[in-house]
Amino acid sequence: MNELPYEFAALAVLLAAQGFVMIYSRWPLRRRVAGLLLTTLAVVASYVGISDLLSRAKPVAWEFAIDDIEELEVAYADLVPGNAIHLVLRIPNVAEPRLYALPWRDDLARELEQAMATAEAEEVPLRTSPDLFEVDLEDRERLFYATPVAALPPKDQQRFDPAPFTPSDATTMYGAGGDTDEVPPE
């Protein structure tokens, strides 16, 4: 974890505010100290919980921040039959790849396996469309696909005129058709 998540910072501020309310309340000292200890434990527990959540796959239904992206690169895919499809996606303008979990579907797993085989055979990255994050996947054409190979740049075709060929030159040059094996003078 490189930086403090904003969600944890907001939770810590709210719990700190709760702790200050408990400290300055008119309750007896024991109750205020117990409230402060519980607030401190809640901050620590929330940090541990958020750290644990960061290591787990995020369900694609929970993703709402990806709106204007045309395609995503699939860095890794793991198929757990009957359970889930785990994807590590590289998102443009995001430093780290992210782990997502799709609910298991046979047709989706088959499509992913075919796209992975095609991408590996053509040695191109595997891509997916942002339709992956839509709840209803029935109205899509194709979810996973190998990156199309870019067209080669046009060749710079240079025209050249070959030397005119005459059969008599070939006969004297190579000795074909004559009785002698003379080499023509240079």
Residue pairs with C-beta under 8 A, 6 or more apart in sequence:
1 51
1 54
5 50
5 54
7 50
8 46
8 47
8 50
11 43
11 46
12 43
12 46
12 47
15 39
15 42
15 43
15 46
16 39
16 43
18 35
18 39
19 35
19 36
19 39
19 40
22 31
22 32
22 35
22 36
22 39
23 32
23 35
23 36
25 31
25 32
25 35
27 35
56 99
57 84
57 86
57 99
57 100
57 101
58 98
58 99
58 100
58 101
59 100
59 101
60 100
60 101
60 102
60 132
60 133
61 133
61 135
63 100
63 133
64 133
66 72
66 91
66 130
66 133
67 130
69 91
69 92
69 130
70 129
70 130
71 127
71 128
71 129
71 130
72 89
72 90
72 91
72 92
72 127
72 128
72 129
72 130
72 132
73 89
73 90
73 125
73 126
73 127
73 128
74 87
74 88
74 89
74 90
74 125
74 126
74 127
74 128
74 144
75 88
75 89
75 90
75 97
76 87
76 88
77 85
77 86
77 87
77 88
77 112
77 116
77 126
78 85
78 86
78 87
79 85
79 86
79 109
79 112
79 113
80 86
80 104
81 104
81 109
82 104
83 104
84 101
84 102
84 103
84 104
85 101
85 102
85 103
85 104
85 105
85 108
85 109
85 112
86 99
86 100
86 101
86 102
87 99
87 100
87 101
87 102
87 128
87 132
88 97
88 98
88 99
88 100
89 97
89 98
89 100
89 128
90 97
91 97
91 98
100 132
102 108
102 132
105 137
108 137
108 143
111 142
111 143
111 144
112 143
112 144
114 144
115 126
115 144
115 145
115 146
116 126
116 144
118 145
118 146
119 125
119 126
119 146
119 147
122 146
122 149
124 146
124 147
124 148
124 149
125 146
125 147
126 144
126 145
126 146
126 147
127 144
127 145
127 146
127 147
128 143
128 144
128 145
129 140
129 142
129 143
131 137
131 140
131 143
132 143
134 140
137 143
170 176
171 177
171 178
172 178
172 184
173 184
175 181
175 182
175 183
